[in-house]
Amino acid sequence: MRRLLIAAIALAAAAGACTAPISGVGARPAESTDPAAVTSASASPRQATASGRGVADFAAAGAEAWALTDSGLFATSTAGASWVAITPAGLDLTRTLAIGVHGLSGWLVASAGDGTRLLALTTHDGGVSWTTHALPGSSPDGFASVAVDAVDDTTVWVSVRSPLSAAENVGYGLRSLDGGATWTAVTLPSGEPVSFRTPRDGWQVGGAVNQSLSRTVDGGATWTPVRVTVPATDAARRVGYSDPVFFGSSGVLPVFLWTLGGGPLLVALYTTESDGDAWALASVETAARDGSSTPVAVIGPRAWLVKTDSGLLSTADAAGAASVAATGLPLPAVGMLTATGTTVWALGGSSSCTVAKTDCTAQSWLDRSTDGGVTWASAGP
Amino acid sequence: MAGGRVARTRIVVMAIVALGFVSPATVRAASGYTNRQGVDACDDPSSGDLTALYSGTPFWDFGYYLGGAEAKAVGCAPWTASTLATARSIGWGFTPIWDDLQAPTSCGPVINGVRHDFAARMSSSTTTAYNEGVASANAALAAMGAAGFGSADTVWLDIEGYDRTQQACANAVDAYVNGWSAAAGVDSGVYGSASGSGVSDWAHIAHPPFAVWIADVGVNLNTVWNDSHVSNSSWVTDQRMHQYRTSQHAVVVSMPHGYDVSCLNTWADQGSNLDDETAESAEVNSPTGDASCYGTAQ
């Protein structure tokens, strides 16, 4: 399951009454090829997609993808060609914190009550009907961030980051092994999202600046630090990990290398053929001259796209990345890339203010490519 | 005295800053009272991120990690002179954070049933903790000077939430803050969780911090007032900040962990863009004075 946490989802906290029990029942309507016709969108300063909706969160697995917008939750099973509204009835969007999808099953996590507790809304029929379950535990100071990892139809993880300062990356996990009916608290190395290859084999980035990577092979009971060997010429650089992406036993691990105070950001791409037991450096790409972090989309076990200052770099054989003449993609505004199957998704955005930094608004949008990043088109719901 | 009128008069300091490659003729550091919004983050941002986060947002000030033992242990590296100069040239002001010793061993916060002790911890002895606070302040003031900040600029001690069910833990933390404020004087600011760090305790110690940075996310957006854990009658004279969002992300900003958002009603280094509050003397405020920060809540 790929997920993109995008932005500006307000932490729903103390204000407001308890969210009413949420359930939606009825036949899933046909997907519309006219995104603007899916449902009427309320006026919002974040509207920016073709239909006028700002995209707040996105999750995809295989052909199924969900987009949480400022006017509701939408699903596609056509790689973004058409979308259908699946917003649970009564959902308070300002309380929605994270989504995850796996086939027709999906999970949405929202805050409840005074913002110190969490609810999980579950569907196993593509959003036609929903059930709500309270998640165990509470956080007196609320939640800094929440993420969902939908491993399969039955195994789901919710990771929670506690609202300490930016320096402290502390949190915990909540795991369901029955599709979301019951949940158990699990200790995690950090408050970051988890990414499970199988129900037992999972990974988590950690540290204040993503400088650590941990792995579990027993379903989260124990975690072991993982380190890759950085090229000797880059040994003085800082290291930042991202989640590995797997295709069976094969996988790709993007690692970011940078220096304090500027200088180029390097993206080192490691591959494995052994479930992640061993990683070998495949290539190193120079991405951003000023050291900005950059999005990477892993398309296959030896194929990926890397955004650079000048365009997209692509490889299909784990080496020799070449520039892609991408058309239809406003590359400088692209903040995130991810791939599911043959579809590559790009999330972009911008922000602007009137005079003197007042009345500021942010816009976001979703594009897709089905030819490896060469041609792009709007995919927003 | 936290609850009283301003304890000292600060003078707007205009200084020429010559840092790195930025032309000293175009970059002036100015300090004064502000009522704007700001961000903070552990990341070492790129010039592109500094520009993206300043342009098109209501954010004027950046809280970056200046140093301290906990910051070093967790990987929040101090910005280089080059990054500071770049940020100044863009227009950023600063609220430097000193992330040093945290609550003693076995006093870390209990999160979902598991205790998380910090990497760098103060003594459980109140006498020793006080002295550690004094030493921390002296180190922070030296670092402020080395980074080019004015002698009147606030440096913000980071006190993370801890286990307040143990009185001995609270006593040690309060003693540490007491030592910090005694040594830092009018430069003493302290960041803490409204409930988890015991901010309200600090109004009653012998040397209250001159200003507090109250972390209470998701409530009282874009104002420094009306926190349920901190009385409006404490720190009333442009002496507050309120962190009301954490881990925010923007598509145009590549910082992996995003940023936190605060409303500032305090003295701060403001880079080259002075808030009009700067022309004022310190004010005794209430929720009706400087009721919110400029710009819409994020």
Interface residues (C-beta under 8 A of the other chain):
Chain A: L5 I6 A7 A8 A10 L11 A12 A13 A14 A15 G115 G137 S139 P140 D141 G142 A144 S145 V160 R161 S162 P163 L164 S165 A166 A167 E168 N169 V170 G171 Y172 A185 T187 G207 A208 V209 N210 Q211 R238 G240 L260 G261 G262 L265 A288 D290 G291 S292 S293 T294 A333 G335 M336 L347 G348 G349 S350 S351 S352 C353 A356 K357 T358 D359 C360 A362 S364
Chain B: D40 A41 C42 D43 D44 S46 S47 G48 D49 S55 G56 T57 P58 F59 W60 Y65 E70 A71 V74 G75 C76 A77 W79 T80 A81 S82 T83 T86 I97 D99 P109 I111 N112 G113 V114 H116 F118 D158 E160 G161 Y191 S193 A194 S195 G196 A215 D216 V217 G218 V219 R245 T246 S247 Q248 H249 A250 V251 V252 V253 S254 M255 P256 H257 Y259 D260 Y294 G295 T296 Q298
